[in-house]
Structure formats: C-alpha cells, structure tokens
Amino acid sequence: METIAPFAVLVIVAHVAGASNEMTAFWAMVFFLARVAHAVVYWMAIPYVRTLVFAAGLVATLGIFWELVTA
C-alpha cells in the first residue's frame, strides 16, 4: 500500500500533462508485475526476495517521476 498511492498520482499526472510515452508505459508494467510478484513472494514467505521485488516497484515509481521531471 505504501507505493500504490504515489504511483497512481504520478500516472494520473503523466496522463493529464500529456507526458505519457513508451517509458511511462514500461515503468507502469514493471510496477504492476512487481506488485504481483510481491504478493506471490509475500504469500510464500520469502523475506529477501520480497524486499527486492518491493524495491523494483519503488524504482518503477521513481522512473515515472523521472519521466515527468524530464518531460
């Protein structure tokens, strides 16, 4: 839940600002896959992989932020 709200805000801002491009779509896909993987890994109780997958979702959020800043 910690990364979903900032991700949603950034995606909405990118869409409204017209800054959506292939990279924002890529980062959105990475975020989605990271959240799915995080749920699976959390369910399987694998602690270190869970942290890495969470970090991948955070990097995807930062990637969308970077695309907005540089647009």
N, C-alpha and C positions, 0 to 999 in steps of 0.2 A: 503494500500500500504506500510505502514511502516514495516510490518513484512514479507511481501512476499519475498522480495529480500534476507534477511538473511536466511530465511527458504530454499529458492531454492539453495542458495550457500551451506548451510550445508548438504542438501540432496545429492547434486551432489558430494560433497567432501566425504561423507559417502559411496556413491556408488563406487566412483573411488578408495577409500582407502580400500575397501572390509570390511568396518566396519558395513555394513547393517546387522541387525538382527531383532528379533521379537520386540524389544523395539523401534528401529527406525521406524519400520512399524507402531507400535502402536501410537507413537508420531506424525507421518505423518497423520494418520487417525484422531487423536484428532485435529490437526491443520486444516485439511480440514473441519471437522464438525464444529469447532469453527468459521471458516470464513463463512460458510453457515449460521450458526446461527447468526453471527454478521450482515450479510446482511439483514436477515429477521427482526431482532430486530431493526436495523437501520431504515428500511422501516416503521416499526410500531411505531417508535419514543419513545422507552422505554429507557430512558437515563442510569439508573443504571445497568440494565441487560446488556446493550450494553458494558459497561465498564468491567463487569465480563467476558463476552464472549471474549472480546478483550484480557483480561489477560490470559484466557485459551489458546488462540493461542500463546501468548508470552511464556507461560510456556511450551507449546509443542516445540517451537523453542529452548528454553533453554534445554529441555530434550534431543533433538537430539544433541545439543552441548555437553552435559554431556556424552552422549554415545560415541561421538568421542574422547573426552578427556580421558575417562577411557578405551578405546579400546586398 
